[in-house]
Amino acid sequence: MTGPAKILVVDDTPANVKLLVDLLGAKGYATVAASSGEEALVRIGVQPPDLVLLDIMMPGLSGYDVCRRIRADPATALLPVVLCTSLDPKQERINGIEAGADDFIPKPINQQELFARVKSLLRIKALQDEVKAQAAQLAEWNLKLEDRVREQVAQMERLSRLKNFFSPALAEAIVGGGADDPLKSHRREITVVFLDLRGFTAFTETADPEEVMQVLRDFHAAMGPLIQAHEGTIERFTGDGIMVFFNDPVVVDDPAPRAVRMALQMQQRTAELAAGWKKRGYDLKLGIGIAMGFATIGAIGFEGRIDYGAIGNVTNLAARLCGEAAGGEILVAPRVAAALDGSGLSVEPAGEFQLKGLARPISVARVVAAG
């Protein structure tokens, strides 16, 4: 409690009230007086005291009646009540306990006994108040915890939905927020991987649409986990083609080696799929091109549909290399080949290529499959 304890003195005899008020006031307590049981209940209802000194024998509501009503109200059920009387102490003590009193003082009042009992009950009241305050604080913490749990569940649901459209890394960056908006246009050096199936156009000309869709489902289902395992960002699907880039939105130390390792695993997995396709008469193989350079990256689209895209010469170069790659082949631009030094990955010269959109031929390397 803050400030001096507040004590309500209830007695229909003014002299008794004055005596108790003076004695308690001299000890530093704040006192309020009531001359009847009815007045006492009104004062308690307006502003509950910390303790009630209650005379038993009063016209109208007796001290017992007042005590019972105090105990019946949940708001004051624990309010300390001390009954005062000049009647038979033994019998009145029993009646007082039955009415719900906490203590009993006989009249005439013994000052030392009065102060001792008041001090004891106020100490109990202070402990009760502390427990109530802690319970209220705990309830507040529980509400905050529930809010946080709800917020985290909602965030997980948003993240789950976003992962259907964006890479897991980008989805987590969007939901997590932070200092930078991951969808805002920005410039960064990335490694771009373009891949598509050789023989797919001829296949679609003779196959049923259901067969085409099943092949694409199998292909995408095989490539998707490899992209996620290497922390690549899927830029887009174009039928049998996929564009993936590395080093954005999650920055990695080894974007070029990581992209090449992913490409090698993709070739291996596609070869396994191709064995099954071959049995059904489909001759499909995977060609891959990889380039490295700066691009502008960010959200592309409109309010109803947003993609996360990269724009720059590096994406065109990767696409051109993919177009030149034979089935089962991985072609890389010079910067990618240079970035593989010390990575344990091997390349060999593939020759000079005059690629569409480039003024001069470039020296292209071919990734050598790990033995």
Secondary structure, 3 states (H helix, E strand, C coil): CCCCCEEEEECCCHHHHHHHHHHHHHCCCEEEEECCHHHHHHHHHHCCCCEEEEECCCCCCCHHHHHHHHHHCCCCCCCCEEEEECCCHHHHHHHHHHHCCCEEEECCCCHHHHHHHHHHHHHHHHHHHHHHHHHHHHHHHHHHHHHHHHHHHHHHHHHHHHCCCCCHHHHHHHHHCCCCCCCCCEEEEEEEEEEEEECHHHHHHHCCHHHHHHHHHHHHHHHHHHHHHCCCEEEEEECCEEEEEECCCCCCCCHHHHHHHHHHHHHHHHHHHHHHHHHCCCCCEEEEEEEEEEEEEEEEEECCEEEEEEECHHHHHHHHHHHHCCCCCEEECHHHHHHCCCCCCEEEEEEEECCCCCCCCEEEEEEECCC
